Structures are given as C-alpha cells and as structure tokens.
C-alpha cells in the first residue's frame, strides 16, 4: 500500500468523492463549447474554488479539471500542444488545496474518453490511444496527482488503453464506465463483463465502477451487478443528481440534496466503497450526502423494489446481465420517476 488512496481505503469503510465539475464551472461563467481545461491557466482561482467546494463539503477525493485533457479533445480548441501544461496545472492547483487541509485528501487526475471511436470500428488505434492517455497521465503526475481517475468510458478497448498508459506512467488508477443503454455501456458492456475485464488487466485499477448514466436508480442497479459478479475489488458509484431538464436556456438536474443523501446511503449498502456524484451534483448535495453517510447505520443491500420506491423506476426493464449466466437475473419493478 505505497499510494495514498490504498492507505485511505484500508483505513475506512467508505470514502466520499466529489460531485460535478461542469455544473459548478457553468455556474461560475463557463460557456457551452468552451474548454474548461484552459481555466487551469487562465482562471486558476476559479479552479481552486471548484476543488475547495468539494473538500469543504466533505469529499475525501476530488477530481482535477482535466476530463477533456487528451490531445484529441484539446485539438477541438487548438490546444493539443498544451496537454502537459494544462494537466500539470490542474493537478498543481489540486495539490495545493489538498495539502492545506488537516485531513487526508486524495487528488485524482481526471481522464475522460478521447471522444473518438476505437479500431476496428473507428480510426483510433490502441497504440495512439495509449500514447494520448500516457501524455495526459505524465502531466497529471508532474502536477502531483495521487491517482489517475479514468471516467465515463464506454468502450472496453479504451479502458484497456488507459490502463496501459497508467502503467507506463507508473501511476495507480481508478476507472469507471458509463452504463446508459439498458444497463450496458454505449459499446455494449455489462456490469458483469466489466467486473471480469478489470481482473484481466496487467495493471488493474485500485477501484472500478460506474459514473454518470441515466439516473441514480440505474446506477444503483449497476452497483448490485458489480457485487453479484463476485469481484471483491472496491466499487465506485458516482451517480447524476436526478434527471436533466431544459429550463430557461439551461440544463438543470432535478435531484434534491435529500434525494442524493438517500442515494449515497443506498450505494454504500449496495456495496460501493467510494461514493460521489456526477452531473448536477453541487457542494450542497455533497454536504447532505456526507451527513447521511456518517449518521445512517449500515443496512442490508437494497433490492430493486426498494431502489425503485426510493429513487424512482428504472429507465429500462433490464440491466444487461440477463444473458450472462454468471450475472444477476433482474426484472423491472417500480414506476418511472418523473420528479425528485
């Protein structure tokens, strides 16, 4: 256990991660279509505020402002030559925030998908993907990130490329995928298939799981799928704060702090060790989640009926594992949630 996250995991029953990056930055004035990574250099005080908001709300782990920090994503903003600079700055700001706290805080270097389709379906080869992720990883490592945090991945090939890049950078890492199509990722992977895949990697993640997706109910069902697989590795749950709705020219998530507090407890009881929020999750939500995790005794794992009753019904009648004889058999219960 030479890395800070492994030591913290060994000492705690659960850890709280952060919430949304984009939601908070949009509230600070980021415009749609802008590259938030540029703010690491142009507006470092705003990124400090982003990180500090999560820490002050009780997060043990926060992700750096580097989700779109690969050359493929930065190329859209003519910033592909600034990969190392922008990622290093993201982590340096985070390191400064974490080191000023009186408790252990993990700076997790966010690594999002490249936005390109992996071969053979698309033009992105394994070698190029590894090179791009490795370049980003080295920047985050130079800035002082404790761990790489690969997130919102859909293709197993891209997840594998990120794993190899982390190995080349000699960095521990965590990795989540987004399950949003009938319990599968966009590229068809189920929770059970992901649980099996991570154990076959030469450089396996410290923890794995799900983020984003289509709502808290579906994400909790995916967490149950991870645990039903039998994989003992720590599970990450970072669900959205409700459902996105368009209002007055902006996207708003309808999940209340009370809803997210209950989600956090259900995620812990379902088997997640690292619990946070994704889109729409603000420091207000995080404070409620932290209080609930600290003050609510651990309970039995929820079943699908309880999840549907408390969080709302599922977006689909299946979770993708029905065809996998090694996975849990599930069927739809409950009603479709219309509001929080």
VMD Tcl script that draws the C-alpha trace (Angstrom):
set ca {
  {0.00 0.00 0.00}
  {2.50 2.56 -1.16}
  {-0.02 5.03 -2.56}
  {-2.26 7.40 -0.53}
  {-5.57 6.07 -1.87}
  {-4.77 2.45 -0.97}
  {-3.83 3.53 2.54}
  {-7.04 5.51 2.93}
  {-9.15 2.64 1.58}
  {-7.55 0.32 4.12}
  {-8.46 2.63 6.98}
  {-12.09 3.43 6.12}
  {-15.33 1.59 5.36}
  {-16.31 4.19 2.75}
  {-14.89 7.30 1.12}
  {-16.77 10.20 -0.40}
  {-15.73 11.50 -3.79}
  {-16.70 14.85 -5.27}
  {-19.59 15.96 -7.44}
  {-19.92 17.60 -10.84}
  {-17.15 19.63 -12.44}
  {-19.07 21.03 -15.41}
  {-22.14 22.03 -13.41}
  {-20.08 24.06 -10.94}
  {-17.94 25.68 -13.64}
  {-21.01 26.64 -15.70}
  {-22.33 28.32 -12.58}
  {-19.05 30.28 -12.48}
  {-19.48 31.50 -16.03}
  {-18.05 28.80 -18.28}
  {-19.82 28.94 -21.63}
  {-21.06 25.96 -23.61}
  {-18.39 24.90 -26.07}
  {-15.51 26.36 -24.04}
  {-12.67 24.13 -22.86}
  {-12.73 24.09 -19.04}
  {-9.11 22.90 -19.01}
  {-7.98 26.32 -20.22}
  {-9.23 27.76 -16.96}
  {-6.45 25.88 -15.15}
  {-4.11 28.54 -16.52}
  {-6.44 31.44 -17.32}
  {-8.55 31.36 -14.13}
  {-6.76 29.24 -11.52}
  {-8.67 30.96 -8.71}
  {-11.92 29.52 -10.08}
  {-10.49 26.02 -10.19}
  {-9.27 26.45 -6.62}
  {-12.85 27.37 -5.68}
  {-14.13 24.27 -7.52}
  {-11.84 21.94 -5.60}
  {-12.28 23.73 -2.27}
  {-16.05 23.50 -2.58}
  {-15.91 19.71 -2.72}
  {-13.39 19.44 0.12}
  {-15.33 21.82 2.37}
  {-18.48 19.78 1.70}
  {-16.78 16.64 3.00}
  {-15.21 14.96 -0.03}
  {-12.24 12.69 0.66}
  {-11.41 12.56 -3.05}
  {-11.77 15.24 -5.70}
  {-11.17 15.03 -9.42}
  {-8.99 17.51 -11.27}
  {-10.30 19.78 -14.00}
  {-8.79 17.67 -16.77}
  {-11.63 15.50 -18.08}
  {-11.02 16.65 -21.66}
  {-7.25 16.82 -21.27}
  {-6.16 14.47 -24.05}
  {-4.74 15.81 -27.30}
  {-7.83 14.53 -29.12}
  {-10.17 16.64 -27.01}
  {-7.92 19.70 -26.73}
  {-7.47 19.70 -30.51}
  {-11.05 20.93 -30.75}
  {-9.80 24.13 -29.11}
  {-6.45 24.30 -30.93}
  {-4.73 23.42 -27.65}
  {-3.37 19.96 -28.48}
  {0.19 21.18 -27.91}
  {-0.67 22.14 -24.31}
  {-1.59 18.71 -22.92}
  {1.24 18.53 -20.37}
  {0.88 22.19 -19.34}
  {-2.87 22.12 -18.75}
  {-2.94 18.77 -16.96}
  {0.02 19.68 -14.78}
  {-1.70 22.93 -13.81}
  {-4.94 21.08 -12.98}
  {-3.09 18.78 -10.59}
  {-0.89 21.51 -9.10}
  {-3.92 23.54 -8.06}
  {-5.42 20.40 -6.56}
  {-2.24 19.51 -4.71}
  {-2.16 22.99 -3.16}
  {-5.77 22.70 -2.00}
  {-5.33 19.19 -0.57}
  {-2.08 19.93 1.22}
  {-3.66 22.82 3.14}
  {-6.29 20.56 4.70}
  {-5.96 18.99 8.11}
  {-7.05 15.56 6.88}
  {-6.10 13.14 4.12}
  {-7.46 14.29 0.76}
  {-6.86 12.41 -2.49}
  {-6.14 14.41 -5.66}
  {-7.47 12.28 -8.51}
  {-6.34 13.18 -12.02}
  {-9.46 13.05 -14.18}
  {-9.04 11.33 -17.54}
  {-12.10 11.28 -19.77}
  {-12.71 9.49 -23.06}
  {-10.91 10.68 -26.17}
  {-14.18 11.23 -27.98}
  {-13.01 9.03 -30.86}
  {-14.10 5.52 -31.83}
  {-11.61 2.74 -31.23}
  {-10.50 0.44 -34.05}
  {-11.69 -1.63 -35.78}
  {-14.98 0.28 -35.69}
  {-13.23 3.65 -35.83}
  {-9.88 5.29 -36.58}
  {-8.38 5.31 -33.06}
  {-5.80 2.55 -32.71}
  {-4.75 1.07 -29.40}
  {-1.24 2.48 -29.78}
  {-2.44 6.03 -30.40}
  {-4.93 5.86 -27.54}
  {-2.22 4.68 -25.15}
  {0.07 7.48 -26.33}
  {-2.59 10.13 -25.74}
  {-3.55 8.83 -22.32}
  {0.10 8.46 -21.34}
  {0.85 12.06 -22.31}
  {-2.02 13.24 -20.14}
  {-1.02 10.96 -17.27}
  {2.51 12.33 -17.21}
  {1.18 15.87 -16.92}
  {-1.10 14.93 -14.03}
  {1.72 13.04 -12.34}
  {4.06 16.03 -12.69}
  {1.44 18.23 -11.04}
  {1.17 15.98 -8.01}
  {-1.95 13.87 -8.58}
  {-2.16 10.93 -6.19}
  {-4.02 8.68 -8.61}
  {-5.37 8.74 -12.15}
  {-9.15 8.64 -12.41}
  {-10.40 7.33 -15.75}
  {-14.12 8.07 -16.12}
  {-17.17 7.97 -18.40}
  {-15.64 5.31 -20.65}
  {-17.90 3.28 -22.96}
  {-15.52 1.01 -24.88}
  {-13.54 -1.76 -23.15}
  {-10.69 -1.15 -25.60}
  {-10.38 2.46 -24.44}
  {-10.46 1.37 -20.80}
  {-7.66 -1.09 -21.55}
  {-5.62 1.60 -23.30}
  {-5.96 3.88 -20.27}
  {-4.79 1.03 -18.04}
  {-1.67 0.60 -20.11}
  {-1.00 4.33 -20.05}
  {-1.25 4.35 -16.26}
  {1.27 1.51 -16.15}
  {3.66 3.42 -18.39}
  {3.34 6.45 -16.15}
  {3.84 4.24 -13.07}
  {0.65 5.58 -11.55}
  {-2.12 3.87 -9.57}
  {-5.52 4.44 -11.10}
  {-9.26 4.01 -10.76}
  {-11.65 3.59 -13.66}
  {-15.39 3.98 -14.17}
  {-17.59 3.38 -17.16}
  {-20.96 4.89 -18.02}
  {-23.89 2.48 -18.24}
  {-26.71 4.20 -20.03}
  {-28.28 1.86 -22.60}
  {-30.44 -0.81 -20.97}
  {-27.81 -1.42 -18.33}
  {-24.94 -1.51 -20.81}
  {-22.33 0.99 -21.89}
  {-22.79 2.58 -25.30}
  {-20.47 -0.09 -26.68}
  {-22.47 -2.91 -25.11}
  {-20.52 -3.84 -21.97}
  {-22.49 -5.07 -18.95}
  {-21.63 -4.59 -15.29}
  {-20.69 -8.26 -15.04}
  {-18.48 -8.08 -18.10}
  {-16.68 -5.03 -16.73}
  {-16.13 -6.75 -13.37}
  {-14.46 -9.61 -15.22}
  {-12.45 -7.37 -17.52}
  {-10.70 -5.38 -14.78}
  {-9.19 -8.52 -13.29}
  {-7.58 -9.47 -16.59}
  {-5.66 -6.21 -16.94}
  {-1.90 -6.26 -16.41}
  {-2.25 -3.03 -14.43}
  {-5.61 -3.34 -12.67}
  {-7.36 -0.34 -11.09}
  {-7.45 0.16 -7.33}
  {-11.22 0.53 -7.65}
  {-13.70 0.31 -10.50}
  {-17.32 1.21 -11.04}
  {-19.84 3.46 -12.75}
  {-20.43 7.15 -13.19}
  {-22.93 9.37 -14.97}
  {-25.51 7.29 -16.89}
  {-29.24 7.93 -16.79}
  {-30.05 8.33 -13.12}
  {-29.47 7.12 -9.59}
  {-31.79 4.13 -9.85}
  {-30.00 2.67 -12.85}
  {-26.58 3.31 -11.33}
  {-27.55 1.55 -8.10}
  {-28.76 -1.42 -10.13}
  {-25.36 -1.47 -11.85}
  {-23.61 -1.45 -8.44}
  {-25.65 -4.50 -7.46}
  {-24.46 -6.10 -10.71}
  {-20.83 -5.46 -9.80}
  {-21.26 -7.06 -6.42}
  {-23.20 -10.01 -7.82}
  {-20.23 -10.73 -10.10}
  {-18.18 -11.79 -7.09}
  {-15.34 -9.34 -7.79}
  {-14.08 -8.15 -4.36}
  {-12.34 -5.03 -5.70}
  {-13.68 -1.73 -4.24}
  {-16.60 -0.33 -6.22}
  {-17.11 3.31 -7.20}
  {-20.58 4.87 -7.54}
  {-20.85 8.40 -8.96}
  {-24.44 8.98 -10.00}
  {-26.08 12.03 -11.51}
  {-28.18 14.32 -9.34}
  {-31.52 13.34 -10.81}
  {-32.64 13.77 -14.39}
  {-31.59 16.67 -16.69}
  {-34.32 19.07 -17.70}
  {-34.15 22.07 -20.02}
  {-35.36 25.33 -18.46}
  {-34.78 28.96 -19.50}
  {-31.98 28.05 -21.87}
  {-30.06 25.91 -19.39}
  {-29.89 22.25 -18.36}
  {-30.86 21.64 -14.75}
  {-30.80 18.39 -12.79}
  {-33.84 17.77 -10.64}
  {-32.22 15.73 -7.88}
  {-32.50 17.37 -4.46}
  {-29.86 17.16 -1.72}
  {-32.26 14.89 0.17}
  {-32.52 12.52 -2.80}
  {-28.74 12.39 -3.21}
  {-28.29 11.79 0.51}
  {-30.51 8.75 0.28}
  {-28.74 7.62 -2.91}
  {-25.39 7.78 -1.08}
  {-26.61 5.51 1.71}
  {-28.19 3.05 -0.72}
  {-24.98 2.99 -2.78}
  {-22.94 2.18 0.32}
  {-25.38 -0.53 1.40}
  {-25.42 -1.96 -2.15}
  {-21.67 -2.49 -1.94}
  {-19.98 0.71 -3.11}
  {-16.90 1.85 -1.20}
  {-16.26 5.16 -2.99}
  {-19.41 7.24 -3.34}
  {-19.82 10.56 -5.08}
  {-21.96 12.43 -7.54}
  {-21.71 13.25 -11.21}
  {-23.66 15.70 -13.38}
  {-25.73 18.20 -11.41}
  {-24.11 17.38 -8.05}
  {-23.14 20.57 -6.20}
  {-21.47 21.14 -2.82}
  {-24.96 21.42 -1.31}
  {-25.70 17.88 -2.45}
  {-22.32 16.68 -1.18}
  {-22.89 18.10 2.30}
  {-26.18 16.21 2.56}
  {-24.51 13.03 1.28}
  {-21.67 13.25 3.80}
  {-24.06 13.81 6.69}
  {-26.20 10.86 5.63}
  {-23.23 8.53 5.27}
  {-21.92 9.50 8.70}
  {-25.24 9.37 10.53}
  {-27.11 6.49 8.90}
  {-26.21 3.00 10.15}
  {-25.22 0.49 7.51}
  {-28.15 -1.60 6.36}
  {-28.83 -4.62 4.21}
  {-28.26 -4.34 0.47}
  {-31.36 -2.82 -1.14}
  {-33.34 -4.86 -3.63}
  {-34.69 -3.45 -6.88}
  {-38.11 -2.82 -5.38}
  {-36.62 -0.64 -2.63}
  {-34.45 1.27 -5.10}
  {-37.43 1.96 -7.34}
  {-39.57 3.04 -4.40}
  {-36.98 5.47 -3.05}
  {-35.16 6.66 -6.16}
  {-37.76 6.13 -8.89}
  {-38.20 3.46 -11.52}
  {-35.54 2.28 -13.94}
  {-35.06 3.63 -17.46}
  {-35.23 0.11 -18.90}
  {-36.66 -3.22 -17.92}
  {-33.27 -4.96 -17.98}
  {-29.77 -4.23 -16.75}
  {-27.86 -6.12 -19.41}
  {-26.90 -9.12 -17.29}
  {-29.84 -11.37 -18.14}
  {-27.93 -13.10 -20.94}
  {-24.92 -13.70 -18.69}
  {-25.40 -16.89 -16.71}
  {-22.81 -15.71 -14.21}
  {-24.58 -12.42 -13.61}
  {-27.64 -11.50 -11.58}
  {-31.06 -12.05 -13.07}
  {-33.14 -8.91 -12.85}
  {-36.50 -7.70 -13.96}
  {-38.13 -4.33 -13.92}
  {-40.03 -3.19 -10.88}
  {-41.42 0.11 -9.74}
  {-42.54 3.15 -11.60}
  {-40.63 5.53 -13.83}
  {-39.54 8.55 -11.82}
  {-40.99 11.84 -13.02}
  {-39.52 14.15 -10.47}
  {-37.40 14.25 -7.33}
}
mol new
graphics top color blue
foreach p $ca { graphics top sphere $p radius 0.5 }
foreach p [lrange $ca 0 end-1] q [lrange $ca 1 end] { graphics top cylinder $p $q radius 0.2 }
display resetview
